[in-house]
Amino acid sequence: MEYNYFFNGGGIAVADFNNDGLADLYFTGNQVSSKLYLNKGNFKFEDVTTEAGVQTDSWTTGVVAADVNNDGLPDLYVSCAGSKEAQKRKHKLFINKGENASHIPVFREEAGLYGLADTSYTTQSCFFDFDRDGDLDMCMINYKQDKTNPNLPKPKTVRSGEMVMTRLFRNDNGHFTEISAAAGIKDDGYGLGICVSDINNDGWPDIYISKDFIFDDALYINNKNGTFTESLKQYVSHTSRFAMGCDVADFNNDLYPDIVTVDMLPDSNYRQKMMNTAMNNDRFNYALSLGYLPQYSRNMLQMNNGPGPDGQYSFSEIGQLAGIEKTDWSWSPLFADLDNDGWKDLFITNGIPHDITNNDFISYRADAIRNTSSYASLKNDLLSQIGNLRPVEKSNFLFKNNRNLKFSDESKAWGFNCRSFANGAVFVDLDNDGDLDLVTNNLNKYASVFRNNCNTLLANNYLRVKIEGAFSVGSKIVVDCQGRKQCLEHNPVRGFQSCQDPVEHFGLGKDSIIDTLIITWTDGKVQRLTHLKAGQLVTVGHQNAVMENEVHTSAGHTHSYLTDVTGTCLDFTHREDAFEEFDYEPLLPHRFSHEGPYMAVADVNKDGLEDCWIGGPTDINGKLYLQQKNGSFLSGDMSDSIFEDGSGLFFDANGDKNPDLYVVSGGNAFRANSASYQDRLYINDGKGNFKRDAGALPSEST
């Protein structure tokens, strides 16, 4: 295949295009026209694509519903890709001109007039007010379409080519000006997901971009002066390897936005072993040496820790702890409260028609490339082989939030039994009954609509909030029910190639009264509504908001209980040896030889102060630290550096009431039955001086 993203499918946008109180749906198509369906009620829809003037004849990808010209009507911006011909990749901006006599919304394509007839290979675009001036600016994520291997680590470079970089457009009185380089948006790579959120809680919108292949994700922090700084390494420690879509939302109700990205780790052991991630240990280490973050092919859940003592925000990656790390070939992750219990659940779409990462196919392709001189012959051969590959056709995943940083897979229990190749997805209350329904855009099949029945089965309460006006996008909404708080940011572009319902939805459990509803608008003004009844739609405009002091503080402690005094008392720095066990055992799930230093603590010289032993790797002695009365430590080497120190334990081995030291010898760098695996016992003379008793332990070499 010459087009990397042939199987990425289409997206969905939600909006009430004809202002009848029902959410309508727009689907993008690749080899078919995009479609607009008006919601007629009772889960009946009418195709009005032609009458509305929103048909397409290009390979369309992402779609956004946004009031681009600020006239109160939702417009549509459709991204394009696929074709080698730039003219066929011109993006479409359908401006809503209002309803005709048949109450069908009529649109006119005006991308050129607005400066948005871009021809990049684009996955998705996002409208938001990055400079807080009251109009919508736009950021689009693009990808390269070249012949180089995107899995190979390469020196990080900043490119300015139009077809490469993520692009930022500023709205200048209704015309959009591309300002990417001037604004600090300079990243390269294959952008597949974009979300806007106030990541560091300073009142200004930041940008998270998830990327495919070797390229790092990007986190652009808003500098509040029209520029951004890429800061991913300052916030997270590792990311997904092949990140598809992403979502940002507060899943644990601590009022801080969290981040989820999805990858393609299978949920079965067989599929895991048969999937080729184009990564080995040497390539992984080489990527690190070039400045890339560690990347692992699985879903990532980055939990926002809030600000540290220095004010810097950080994230802890808890995808495996949360139980959401493996959902196979995934596309769209969406946080939404699907059972109205007050906690956001997680929905993930997945599937691909042909398993193009199959190990056998990857090996076959590599041999074919080496042994075939004719490009045409190679292309035909590989396309034929791809057609024979098995599909990855699974049901979508739905995880219930268990309120303890963990999720449980309720996919089958909640009705997801049908298999599909689902790409873009949205959550939306299609029948206005107070629970969120789900819609997916499927490859080579009709779209799927999943009606939510929890309003009758569970009878939990809800509140829907519609905020209107120029400063609505990016606003924060907080509901407080007897101290139980939830937060949503009004940024509809989420998931993969899709745009969610502009009406925000809160599940409330059994709470029937909302004590306070707080809306912080993008310009910093605040609006408070009190004592609201649950089970209703509340519409709020900007006109009654007032300016309050912009205070963005942590809900936690204002001081630290601990002081880092490491540099004043210990001079120890652990260094691992150079042994690489993956060269000998490539199927290990992780390294077992680089587990860091082991420690043991005891008062070895009877001065009333705790002393510390720290083990060393092969060829480096372990150390014994004797604590002094001023809190500092005196260090001395333990002999026997030929061993790899494993666990250590202080105990009285000979009954003289002095703590002796037992050290386990470990590692796997030595040959079988090596003497370097012999455990050791060191006898204490009562003054903190230790001597190995070579005859105290039986001979063993494991």
MIMARVEX-418720 format. One record per residue (C-alpha): y, z, x. Coordinates in steps of 0.05 Angstrom, whole numbers, plus 5000, padded with zeros to 4 digits. Each point is the difference from the previous one (the first is absolute). Layout:
N
(rec (Y,Z,X));
...
This chain:
702
(rec (5000,5000,5000));
(rec (5070,4985,5024));
(rec (5034,5049,4953));
(rec (4985,5073,5017));
(rec (5016,5027,4931));
(rec (4962,4952,4955));
(rec (4966,5058,4964));
(rec (5061,5046,4991));
(rec (5009,4982,4928));
(rec (5061,5013,4957));
(rec (5044,5056,4976));
(rec (5028,5027,4935));
(rec (5070,5021,4977));
(rec (5015,5044,4940));
(rec (5065,5001,4959));
(rec (5023,4997,4928));
(rec (5027,4930,5006));
(rec (5019,4991,4927));
(rec (5024,5072,4987));
(rec (4952,5016,4944));
(rec (4976,5066,5029));
(rec (4933,4972,5024));
(rec (4983,4986,5073));
(rec (4987,4927,5016));
(rec (4959,4972,5058));
(rec (5012,4945,5051));
(rec (4942,4976,5044));
(rec (5007,4958,5063));
(rec (4949,4945,5013));
(rec (4977,4966,5064));
(rec (4970,4934,4978));
(rec (5023,5008,4928));
(rec (5068,5012,4969));
(rec (5027,5070,4995));
(rec (5000,5027,4928));
(rec (5046,5042,4956));
(rec (4968,5038,4943));
(rec (5041,5034,4946));
(rec (4970,5064,4973));
(rec (4991,4993,4924));
(rec (4972,5070,4990));
(rec (4929,5026,4990));
(rec (4979,4968,5066));
(rec (5016,4930,4977));
(rec (5041,4954,5045));
(rec (5033,4932,4993));
(rec (5005,4949,5057));
(rec (5073,4978,5001));
(rec (5002,4972,5071));
(rec (5024,4930,4983));
(rec (5050,5022,4946));
(rec (5028,5052,5048));
(rec (5006,4951,5057));
(rec (4962,5042,5051));
(rec (4943,4954,5018));
(rec (4985,4987,5073));
(rec (4965,4944,5039));
(rec (4997,5036,5068));
(rec (4952,5050,5031));
(rec (5033,5063,4974));
(rec (4986,5070,5027));
(rec (5043,5061,4985));
(rec (5047,5008,4942));
(rec (5057,5048,4983));
(rec (5034,5014,4934));
(rec (5071,5024,5015));
(rec (5069,4993,4971));
(rec (5025,4958,5058));
(rec (5068,4982,4970));
(rec (5012,5068,4967));
(rec (5008,4973,4930));
(rec (4950,5048,4968));
(rec (4943,4948,4995));
(rec (4938,5000,5045));
(rec (4995,4938,5044));
(rec (4939,4976,5039));
(rec (4995,4985,5075));
(rec (4936,4965,5019));
(rec (4977,4994,5073));
(rec (4964,4938,5025));
(rec (4954,4983,5058));
(rec (4938,4957,5013));
(rec (5027,4931,5012));
(rec (5019,4971,5068));
(rec (5058,4965,4966));
(rec (5062,5045,4999));
(rec (5025,4968,4936));
(rec (4938,5025,4963));
(rec (5011,5070,5027));
(rec (5070,5008,4970));
(rec (5002,5067,4964));
(rec (5020,5001,4927));
(rec (5054,5043,4968));
(rec (4996,4996,4924));
(rec (5064,5027,4970));
(rec (4993,5028,4930));
(rec (5050,4966,4953));
(rec (4981,5039,4938));
(rec (4957,4982,4940));
(rec (4997,4935,4962));
(rec (4996,4995,4924));
(rec (4926,5016,5003));
(rec (5014,5065,5038));
(rec (4969,4972,5063));
(rec (5037,5015,5064));
(rec (5025,4938,5035));
(rec (5007,4997,5076));
(rec (5033,4952,5049));
(rec (4978,4991,5072));
(rec (5060,5016,5045));
(rec (4973,5022,5067));
(rec (5043,4951,5037));
(rec (5064,5024,4966));
(rec (4985,5071,5021));
(rec (4980,4984,5071));
(rec (4927,5019,4987));
(rec (4964,4933,5004));
(rec (4964,5025,5062));
(rec (4940,4961,5027));
(rec (4965,5055,5040));
(rec (4926,5013,4991));
(rec (5014,5060,4956));
(rec (4954,5053,4971));
(rec (5050,5039,4960));
(rec (5074,5016,4992));
(rec (5034,5064,4979));
(rec (5069,5009,4969));
(rec (5036,5065,5015));
(rec (5069,5026,5016));
(rec (4995,5016,5075));
(rec (5075,5009,5010));
(rec (5011,5038,4934));
(rec (5057,4955,4978));
(rec (4974,4989,4929));
(rec (4966,4932,5006));
(rec (4929,4981,5018));
(rec (4985,4976,5070));
(rec (4932,4970,5019));
(rec (4947,5007,5054));
(rec (4942,4951,5005));
(rec (4936,5007,5041));
(rec (4972,4938,5032));
(rec (4942,4979,5044));
(rec (4987,4950,5054));
(rec (4960,4937,4989));
(rec (4977,4980,5070));
(rec (4937,4986,5040));
(rec (5000,5062,5044));
(rec (4950,5055,4989));
(rec (5039,5055,4963));
(rec (4948,5053,5020));
(rec (5014,4995,5075));
(rec (5048,5053,5028));
(rec (5060,4968,5031));
(rec (5065,5027,5031));
(rec (5046,5023,4945));
(rec (5057,4952,4993));
(rec (5057,4992,4951));
(rec (5006,4931,4971));
(rec (5057,4971,4961));
(rec (4966,4939,4971));
(rec (5012,4990,4926));
(rec (4926,4993,4984));
(rec (4979,5064,5035));
(rec (5043,5061,4989));
(rec (5009,5046,4941));
(rec (5066,4979,4970));
(rec (5056,5041,4970));
(rec (5052,4969,4954));
(rec (5065,5035,4981));
(rec (5030,4987,4932));
(rec (5072,4977,5011));
(rec (5030,4994,4931));
(rec (4941,4962,4971));
(rec (4982,4959,5061));
(rec (4947,5024,5049));
(rec (5013,4999,5075));
(rec (4942,5007,5049));
(rec (5018,5057,5048));
(rec (4932,5020,5029));
(rec (5017,5001,5074));
(rec (5068,5032,4991));
(rec (4968,5054,4956));
(rec (4945,5016,5051));
(rec (4943,4966,4962));
(rec (4965,4965,5056));
(rec (4925,5010,4992));
(rec (4946,4948,5008));
(rec (4933,4993,4967));
(rec (4963,4991,4934));
(rec (5034,5040,4946));
(rec (4957,5013,4939));
(rec (5030,5061,4966));
(rec (5071,5027,4991));
(rec (5026,5063,4968));
(rec (5070,5030,4999));
(rec (5008,5075,5000));
(rec (5045,5055,5026));
(rec (4948,5021,5052));
(rec (5044,5051,5035));
(rec (5035,5028,4938));
(rec (5070,4983,5023));
(rec (5020,4962,4938));
(rec (4994,4930,5030));
(rec (4943,4950,4988));
(rec (4952,4987,5057));
(rec (4948,4943,5005));
(rec (4925,5005,5013));
(rec (4963,4936,5017));
(rec (4924,4996,5006));
(rec (4973,4946,5045));
(rec (4936,4962,5013));
(rec (4962,4990,5066));
(rec (5024,5030,5066));
(rec (5073,5008,4979));
(rec (5024,5071,4988));
(rec (5027,5019,4932));
(rec (5076,5010,4999));
(rec (5042,5058,4975));
(rec (5074,4983,4998));
(rec (5044,5061,4993));
(rec (5068,4988,4969));
(rec (5057,5017,5047));
(rec (5050,5004,4942));
(rec (5045,4949,5034));
(rec (4967,4934,4981));
(rec (4947,5003,5053));
(rec (4928,5026,5007));
(rec (4959,5029,5057));
(rec (4925,4986,5004));
(rec (4971,5070,5007));
(rec (4926,4998,4982));
(rec (4976,5036,5063));
(rec (5048,5058,4986));
(rec (4967,5011,4932));
(rec (4926,4983,5002));
(rec (4944,5004,5052));
(rec (4955,4942,4979));
(rec (4995,4946,4947));
(rec (4952,4952,4965));
(rec (4974,4942,5042));
(rec (5005,4946,4947));
(rec (5050,5031,4952));
(rec (5006,4961,4935));
(rec (5043,5030,4945));
(rec (5035,5068,5002));
(rec (5030,5051,4953));
(rec (5048,5057,5009));
(rec (5001,5058,4952));
(rec (4996,5076,4999));
(rec (4926,5011,4985));
(rec (4999,5076,5013));
(rec (5063,5020,4962));
(rec (5037,5029,5059));
(rec (5059,4953,4986));
(rec (4989,4961,5065));
(rec (4978,4927,4999));
(rec (4931,4986,5028));
(rec (4972,4932,5023));
(rec (4934,4965,4987));
(rec (4976,4936,5032));
(rec (4934,4965,4986));
(rec (4953,4963,5047));
(rec (4928,4974,4991));
(rec (4951,5054,5022));
(rec (4937,4991,4957));
(rec (4972,5059,4962));
(rec (4928,4983,5021));
(rec (4969,5010,5069));
(rec (4970,4930,5000));
(rec (5066,4965,4986));
(rec (5035,5043,5052));
(rec (4951,4976,5053));
(rec (5006,4928,4978));
(rec (5076,4998,5001));
(rec (5035,4974,5061));
(rec (5069,5031,5011));
(rec (5016,4959,5062));
(rec (5009,5064,5040));
(rec (4961,5031,5057));
(rec (5015,5058,5045));
(rec (5032,4960,5057));
(rec (5044,4962,4951));
(rec (5019,5065,4966));
(rec (5021,5033,5065));
(rec (5037,4937,5022));
(rec (5039,5001,4934));
(rec (5020,5073,5013));
(rec (5023,4981,5070));
(rec (5046,4948,4969));
(rec (5033,5051,4955));
(rec (4961,4991,4936));
(rec (4983,5059,4957));
(rec (4926,5017,4992));
(rec (4972,4959,4943));
(rec (4936,5012,4960));
(rec (4970,4955,4947));
(rec (5003,5047,4940));
(rec (5047,5023,4947));
(rec (5054,5048,5023));
(rec (5033,5055,4960));
(rec (5062,5025,5036));
(rec (5021,5068,4972));
(rec (5073,5016,5010));
(rec (5007,5068,5035));
(rec (5074,5004,4987));
(rec (5050,5017,5055));
(rec (4982,5040,5061));
(rec (5047,5051,5033));
(rec (5038,4943,5032));
(rec (5008,4964,4933));
(rec (4951,4944,5020));
(rec (4952,4980,4945));
(rec (4927,4988,5016));
(rec (4936,4978,4965));
(rec (4928,5024,5005));
(rec (4947,4947,4987));
(rec (4948,5029,4952));
(rec (4964,4939,4971));
(rec (4931,5024,5020));
(rec (5014,5071,4978));
(rec (5026,4973,4933));
(rec (4937,4957,4991));
(rec (5036,4934,4990));
(rec (4988,4967,5067));
(rec (4947,4947,4983));
(rec (5010,4953,4941));
(rec (4976,4935,5032));
(rec (5046,4938,5001));
(rec (5060,5032,4967));
(rec (5067,4972,4979));
(rec (5043,5042,4954));
(rec (5005,5076,5003));
(rec (5040,5032,4944));
(rec (5016,5074,4988));
(rec (5006,5014,4925));
(rec (4983,5057,4954));
(rec (4946,4966,4959));
(rec (4975,5063,4964));
(rec (5069,5031,4987));
(rec (4981,5065,5034));
(rec (5063,5002,5042));
(rec (4968,4975,5064));
(rec (5000,4929,5026));
(rec (4932,4966,5005));
(rec (4984,4941,5045));
(rec (4979,4930,4977));
(rec (4976,4948,5050));
(rec (4982,4927,4988));
(rec (4950,4964,5044));
(rec (4956,4939,5010));
(rec (4998,4933,5035));
(rec (4960,4937,4981));
(rec (4969,4991,5070));
(rec (4985,5054,5052));
(rec (5037,4967,5057));
(rec (4994,5061,5046));
(rec (4924,4998,4999));
(rec (4974,5011,5071));
(rec (4952,4942,4996));
(rec (5054,4952,4978));
(rec (5048,5025,5053));
(rec (4947,4987,5054));
(rec (4984,4932,4971));
(rec (5074,4981,4998));
(rec (5010,5022,5072));
(rec (4942,4957,5023));
(rec (5024,4941,4959));
(rec (5070,5003,5030));
(rec (4971,5002,5071));
(rec (4951,4943,4989));
(rec (5038,4951,4955));
(rec (5052,4952,5028));
(rec (5019,4967,4934));
(rec (5049,5041,4959));
(rec (4984,4962,4936));
(rec (4926,5012,5009));
(rec (5012,5074,5015));
(rec (5044,5008,4939));
(rec (4949,4968,4953));
(rec (4943,5041,5030));
(rec (5036,5067,4993));
(rec (5024,4985,4929));
(rec (4928,4984,4982));
(rec (4976,5066,5030));
(rec (5055,5039,4965));
(rec (4977,4972,4934));
(rec (4931,5029,5013));
(rec (5025,5070,5015));
(rec (4985,5053,4949));
(rec (5057,5028,4957));
(rec (5026,5070,5006));
(rec (5005,5010,4925));
(rec (5007,5073,4979));
(rec (5032,5040,4945));
(rec (5068,5029,5015));
(rec (5006,5072,5023));
(rec (5033,5055,4961));
(rec (5009,5069,5033));
(rec (5019,5062,4961));
(rec (5048,5047,5033));
(rec (4966,5068,5007));
(rec (5065,5035,5016));
(rec (4974,5026,5067));
(rec (5015,4940,5045));
(rec (4934,4970,4979));
(rec (4980,4945,4952));
(rec (4935,4987,4963));
(rec (4974,4930,4985));
(rec (5000,4994,4924));
(rec (4996,4924,4999));
(rec (4938,4994,4957));
(rec (5014,5062,4959));
(rec (5068,4973,4981));
(rec (4975,4931,4981));
(rec (5004,4957,5063));
(rec (4932,4966,4998));
(rec (5019,4926,5003));
(rec (4999,4963,5066));
(rec (5057,4955,5020));
(rec (5044,4974,5056));
(rec (5063,5039,4981));
(rec (5063,4993,5041));
(rec (5067,5018,4969));
(rec (5003,5057,4949));
(rec (5049,5039,4956));
(rec (4998,5063,4959));
(rec (5039,4997,4934));
(rec (4998,5030,4931));
(rec (4987,4935,4963));
(rec (4994,5031,4930));
(rec (5052,5056,5007));
(rec (4948,5053,4984));
(rec (5018,5045,5058));
(rec (4947,4983,5052));
(rec (4999,4949,5055));
(rec (4957,4937,4993));
(rec (4979,4958,5059));
(rec (5004,4924,5012));
(rec (4972,4961,5058));
(rec (5010,4928,5023));
(rec (4931,4974,5018));
(rec (4980,4943,5045));
(rec (4962,4943,4964));
(rec (4997,5041,4936));
(rec (5044,5020,4942));
(rec (5044,5060,5011));
(rec (4971,5068,4979));
(rec (5034,5049,4953));
(rec (4974,5071,4997));
(rec (5023,5041,4940));
(rec (5009,5074,5013));
(rec (4971,5046,4946));
(rec (5019,5067,5031));
(rec (5055,5012,4948));
(rec (4946,5011,4948));
(rec (4944,5026,5044));
(rec (5041,5051,5039));
(rec (5063,5010,4958));
(rec (5042,5015,5061));
(rec (5075,4993,4994));
(rec (5046,4951,5035));
(rec (5072,4980,5010));
(rec (5025,4929,5011));
(rec (5068,4989,5034));
(rec (5040,4936,4999));
(rec (5060,5000,5045));
(rec (5052,4946,4994));
(rec (5059,4975,5040));
(rec (5020,4973,5067));
(rec (4978,5062,5039));
(rec (4932,5008,4966));
(rec (4954,4968,5052));
(rec (4984,5053,5053));
(rec (5019,5059,4956));
(rec (4959,5064,5003));
(rec (4975,5032,4937));
(rec (4974,5072,5000));
(rec (4970,5035,4940));
(rec (4994,5076,4999));
(rec (4953,5035,4951));
(rec (5001,5075,5012));
(rec (5005,4990,5074));
(rec (4948,4944,5004));
(rec (5038,4942,5029));
(rec (4984,4926,5008));
(rec (5041,4946,5033));
(rec (5002,4924,4991));
(rec (5044,4950,5036));
(rec (5021,4940,4959));
(rec (4976,4946,5048));
(rec (4956,4952,4958));
(rec (4973,4957,5058));
(rec (4935,5034,5018));
(rec (4928,4984,5015));
(rec (4986,4927,5018));
(rec (5043,4941,4980));
(rec (5020,5037,4936));
(rec (5057,5034,4964));
(rec (4987,5060,4955));
(rec (5028,5019,4933));
(rec (5074,5020,5006));
(rec (4987,5056,4950));
(rec (4978,5061,5040));
(rec (4942,5041,4973));
(rec (4986,5075,5009));
(rec (4935,5033,4977));
(rec (5014,5072,4979));
(rec (4932,5029,4985));
(rec (5008,5051,4943));
(rec (5075,5011,5013));
(rec (5039,4982,4937));
(rec (5070,5015,5026));
(rec (5034,4973,5062));
(rec (5047,5055,5023));
(rec (5041,4953,5044));
(rec (5002,4926,5014));
(rec (5041,4984,5062));
(rec (5020,4929,5019));
(rec (5032,4988,5068));
(rec (5030,4930,4998));
(rec (5004,4955,5060));
(rec (5074,5014,5010));
(rec (4987,5075,5004));
(rec (5022,5019,4930));
(rec (4956,5047,4962));
(rec (4982,5007,4926));
(rec (4964,5059,4969));
(rec (4968,5002,4931));
(rec (4970,5065,4975));
(rec (4950,5023,4948));
(rec (4969,4932,4985));
(rec (4941,4992,4954));
(rec (4938,4967,5029));
(rec (4970,4937,4970));
(rec (5062,4957,5000));
(rec (5037,4945,5036));
(rec (5067,5024,5029));
(rec (5051,4947,5018));
(rec (5054,5022,5050));
(rec (5061,4962,5024));
(rec (5043,5011,5061));
(rec (5064,5013,4962));
(rec (4989,5074,4991));
(rec (4978,5015,5071));
(rec (5045,5043,5043));
(rec (5008,5008,5075));
(rec (4968,5062,5029));
(rec (4995,5022,5072));
(rec (4946,4958,5032));
(rec (4953,5053,5027));
(rec (4933,4976,5024));
(rec (4961,5061,5025));
(rec (4929,5022,5007));
(rec (4970,5043,4946));
(rec (4965,5040,5055));
(rec (5024,5052,5050));
(rec (5067,4993,5034));
(rec (4975,5030,5065));
(rec (4937,4996,5043));
(rec (4953,5058,5007));
(rec (4973,4974,5066));
(rec (5035,4983,5066));
(rec (4968,4951,5048));
(rec (4996,5036,5068));
(rec (4946,4956,5030));
(rec (5039,4977,5060));
(rec (5018,5072,5019));
(rec (4930,5029,5005));
(rec (4945,4947,5010));
(rec (4998,4945,5052));
(rec (4937,4967,4973));
(rec (4996,4926,4983));
(rec (4933,4972,4978));
(rec (4979,4933,5028));
(rec (4936,4965,4976));
(rec (4956,4962,5049));
(rec (4996,4924,4998));
(rec (4930,4995,4970));
(rec (4997,4952,4942));
(rec (4940,5013,4956));
(rec (5014,4942,4953));
(rec (4978,4954,5057));
(rec (4930,5030,4993));
(rec (4997,5019,4927));
(rec (5047,4954,4961));
(rec (4975,5023,4931));
(rec (5025,5071,5009));
(rec (5048,5019,4943));
(rec (5048,5031,5051));
(rec (5000,5027,5072));
(rec (4960,5063,5011));
(rec (5018,5008,5074));
(rec (5075,5006,4992));
(rec (5005,5062,4957));
(rec (5053,5035,5040));
(rec (4996,5067,5034));
(rec (4960,5059,4974));
(rec (5029,5070,5003));
(rec (4976,5072,4999));
(rec (5041,5064,4998));
(rec (4986,5071,5023));
(rec (5030,5057,5040));
(rec (4962,4986,5064));
(rec (5035,5051,5046));
(rec (5008,5058,4951));
(rec (5076,5002,5002));
(rec (5008,4997,4925));
(rec (5023,4928,5000));
(rec (4962,4939,4976));
(rec (4981,4950,5053));
(rec (4979,4928,4990));
(rec (4948,4952,5028));
(rec (5011,4924,4991));
(rec (4944,4953,5017));
(rec (5007,4936,5041));
(rec (4970,4930,4997));
(rec (4955,4972,5055));
(rec (5031,5005,5070));
(rec (5054,5049,4977));
(rec (4991,5075,5004));
(rec (5008,5044,4939));
(rec (5055,5052,5005));
(rec (5004,5075,4986));
(rec (5068,5026,4979));
(rec (5015,5075,5009));
(rec (5055,5024,4955));
(rec (5057,5040,5031));
(rec (5042,5054,4967));
(rec (5060,4953,4994));
(rec (4959,4950,4960));
(rec (4989,4951,5057));
(rec (4931,4981,5028));
(rec (4971,4997,5070));
(rec (4949,4944,5007));
(rec (4939,4990,5043));
(rec (4948,4945,5005));
(rec (4928,5009,4977));
(rec (4952,4964,5047));
(rec (4947,4948,4981));
(rec (5042,4938,4984));
(rec (4938,4956,4999));
(rec (4988,5023,4928));
(rec (5033,4980,4935));
(rec (5021,5066,4970));
(rec (4982,5007,4928));
(rec (5006,5062,4959));
(rec (5011,5068,5034));
(rec (4986,5071,4977));
(rec (5019,5068,5028));
(rec (4947,5054,4990));
(rec (4969,5057,5039));
(rec (4938,4967,5029));
(rec (4977,5056,5047));
(rec (5020,5063,4962));
(rec (5055,5023,5048));
(rec (5052,4998,4944));
(rec (5037,4942,5034));
(rec (5007,4933,4964));
(rec (4960,4947,5036));
(rec (5009,4925,4986));
(rec (4947,4952,4974));
(rec (5020,4926,5007));
(rec (4962,4944,4966));
(rec (4995,4936,5041));
(rec (5008,4938,4957));
(rec (5024,4928,5001));
(rec (4958,4937,5000));
(rec (5022,4966,5064));
(rec (4941,5023,5041));
(rec (4930,4971,5006));
(rec (4944,5030,4960));
(rec (4973,5067,5026));
(rec (5060,5007,5046));
(rec (5013,5069,5030));
(rec (5072,4992,4977));
(rec (4977,5019,4930));
(rec (4979,5070,5023));
(rec (5036,5056,4964));
(rec (5031,5055,5043));
(rec (5011,5076,4998));
(rec (5057,5031,5039));
(rec (4997,5076,5013));
(rec (5065,5040,4998));
(rec (5011,5054,5053));
(rec (5046,5038,4952));
(rec (5064,4976,5034));
(rec (5000,4930,4972));
(rec (4962,4970,5059));
(rec (4941,4957,4978));
(rec (4939,4976,5039));
(rec (4946,4953,4974));
(rec (4931,5029,4993));
(rec (4958,4938,5013));
(rec (4934,5033,4983));
(rec (5021,5033,4935));
(rec (4985,4942,4954));
(rec (4938,4958,4991));
(rec (5001,4929,5027));
(rec (5021,4950,4947));
(rec (5032,4931,5005));
(rec (5022,4978,4931));
